[in-house]
Amino acid sequence: MPKEYAPGPVTTDLAVSVSGFRVDFGDRTLIDDLNFEVRRGETFGGRRVRPLLPLAGPV
């Protein structure tokens, strides 16, 4: 995903919870990009996605 899609301030503490799974990341760039695309309803992985819920956020 393009780096210019990294919105907001960069933090080093990040957690993702999806279907009961929790993963902690030291670098939020990838998840931030994913969040940005989902919020804007843009395509991700070739599919159109709708902004339903944020997938990740600062802890």
N, C-alpha and C positions, 0 to 999 in steps of 0.2 A: 504494500500500500504506500502511496506517496507520502513523503515526510511532511509536505506542506499541509497535510490534513491533521497535524497534531495541534489541537486547540487547547487553550487554557494553560495554567501554570503547570510546570513539570514537578512532580513529587516522586519520591523514591519508595514510598510505602503504598502498596496497592493490593487489594484482595478482590478476587472474582468468585462469585458464588452462582453456580449454574446447576440446577437439579440436585442440590444437596452436596455438590462437590465444591470444595474451596481450594483455590490455588493462590499463593502469594507470589508477587513479582517484585523484583528490585528495580525494574525499568518499565515505566508505564506507556512507553511509546506505542507499542503494538495495540494494546487494549484501548488506548486513547483514540487511535485511528479508527478502530472498530466501533467504538462508542459514537464517534463523530459521524460515521457513515450511517449507522442505525438511526441516530437522532434525526438526520436530515432525510431519511427515507431513500438513500441512494443505493446503488447496487453493491452487493458484496458477494464475491465468489461467482459472479455472473447471474445472480438472482436479485430481484427487486425485494428490498426489505422495508418493513414498516416500522416507524418509531413507536414501539410499544413500551418497553421498559429499559432503563439503562442497564448495561451488562456489567459495568464496573464503575468504581469511584474511589476517591481517596478514603483511607481508613481513618 
